[in-house]
Amino acid sequence: MDTRYKKLAEVLINYSTNLKRGENVLIEAIEIPNPFVKALIQTAFEAGANPCLWIKDNQLLRELLLNASKEQLQLISENELALMKKMDAYVGVRGGMNINELSDVPADKMKLYQEYIWKKVHIEQRVKHTKWTILRFPNPAFAQQAGMSTEAFTDFFFDVCTMDYAKMAKAMEPLKRLMEKTDKVHIEGPGTDLTFSIKGIPVVPCSGGHNIPDGEVFTAPVKNSVNGKISFNTSTVYQGVSFSDVQLTFKDGKVVAASADKPEQINKILDTDEGARYVGEFSFGLNPFITKPMLDILFDEKITGSFHFTPGGAYDEADNGNRSAVHWDMVLIQTPEKGGGTISFDGKVIRKDGKFVTPELQGLNPENLK
């Protein structure tokens, strides 16, 4: 067994989910090499836990969804939900050789999947009631997305996923305290002039607990406070479809205009339900090893010098009251190479061109986290 598999399995089992003796853990492996799944199972047993296993494949999921009925997906949901309710923890490891595997599933079928399986099993049960972590595993397709050779990307992947997350957690503390005291946020940059309030919304630092790789501090805007325009400079994949050049215009919290390279499809997603046109998350990306987009949100939302702004439902930990089956993280990178920009808290610039400028926050800059 590759020793890196064992090291990463120990991060997921012993640090991220912190499994204890007697706890039940569901391992969901989507197109993952058996040796790594074996490492997860072995490490869970070593912790004294009781591992359960789901093996899934996106090509088979596509075939299922193409002609799925409401009643069929309700049945699947009932069975998956029954098992999830017995779990203390969840480890989701996602692979896949084609990120667009579900791109031709009809929108009405994807909506049913979101409502009955993703929302009921994952958003309402797994996220709220288990210790959970999610990881996307490296493969040639993922390396190609990142513009790297398979070997170089695999080396990068294991470096970033097994970094010193305890050091990162300590460096996040001053930003958490500052955000908790902040009312008005103002973001400026090319094509972007956005204001909103985060007053009274909890702030959550993420340093290896729920996502690997990790590195973000998130909250949510006060639901009706978002005004202005934002132009995202990072492509984003949602429901198997890649979108670029996304621009959103807000009035009193609601997306009143949305454009992208696929304008009809983006507006269909934002019309999924009432909450899809409001924002459920605002978060700083802070991982020093992730410096460019890879068309994978678990990596892209952590890009150093970035932030993400999320149409759709809020997390319970930072709840602004918005509810939706959609949760679509969209990333804007503010490094000089991407056009720069500023983020101000209550009239004071705290980050410029992707770098924190106030002394208490400079420990989060990449040169201080590596």
TABELCOR-V224734 format. One record per helix or strand of 3 or more residues. SS is the DSSP state (~ for helix, > for strand). FROM is the first residue (numbers start at 1). TO is the last residue. If there is no record, write none. Layout:
SS:FROM:TO  SS:FROM:TO
//
This chain:
~:3:16  >:24:30  ~:34:46  >:50:56  ~:58:66  ~:70:84  >:89:94  ~:107:129  >:131:136  ~:140:146  ~:150:161  ~:165:181  >:184:189  >:192:197  >:204:206  >:216:219  >:227:231  >:236:238  >:241:243  >:247:251  >:254:259  ~:263:270  ~:274:277  >:279:285  ~:297:300  >:306:312  ~:316:318  >:327:333  ~:336:338  >:342:345  >:348:352  ~:359:364  ~:366:369
//
